[in-house]
Amino acid sequence: MRTVQEYLKKIDDGRLINEYLCEHPIHLHEVSDESMTIKEARALVKTKLQRYLERLRTMELEVSEDGKEYALFAHGVLKDGFQEEVYSLVCLQELIEKGEEAESYAYEFTRQAEIMGFLVSDAEFTQRHIYGLLVDVMFEASFFGFEQQRLEEEKKKLEEAIKECEEGRTVTYTLEEWEEEFGLEKEKPDETADELQRRALEASMEYDKYCRQKELRELKAYC
């Protein structure tokens, strides 16, 4: 398997940037002023993304803080009755140990130099959706800025929020309390609709589980 950075070095820049903007449109008012034309603003956005891409391609890789190896893979999920692709991160040591029950991890709080060292599954489904996976990586890796300039600040906020929960300082409401607080009327029960919704949800969850576990089995075969 190859790293994310290795894939970024060989893909088509124009296609990747266009697919990024299609999936994550950037509002022009966020990057331009009133004196710029739409054409100029679009060019500016693409220039910023190109510089970001070059940053990711050329940075020195760092090992994971826990010393373990991680890999990204694509798998299908049902959304509005149609299959869509999602992208997950798994620890390879846990995959070998737990197999299909291995956990997936979020990584927006991870350093870009570490993310670039993540491996990418060689499974056919992942390779077929490699541009989508790389777009997802670029988005997650820039969650706190293209240079992660807000990362440390957000980490502190997260640590404080966790501390508040542990100390019981977080205010929570039950659904009933929420409805009472805002004067919301309870919906009349519809047993038939509720049962159909339950069955549809179960079927969707079963489909998602099957697709994820299938890709995990294939990924494990490459370990």
Secondary structure, 3 states (H helix, E strand, C coil): CEEHHHHHHHCCHHHHHHHHHHHCCCCHHHCCCCCCCHHHHHHHHHHHHHHHHHHHHHCCCCCCCCCCCEEEEEEEEEECCEEEEEEEEEEHHHHHHHHHHCCECCCCCCCHHHHCCCEECCCHHHHHCHHHHHHHHHHHHCCCCCCCCCHHHHHHHHHHHHHHHHCCCCCCCCHHHHHHHCCCCCCCCCHHHHHHHHHHHHHHHHHHHHHHHHHHHHHHHCC
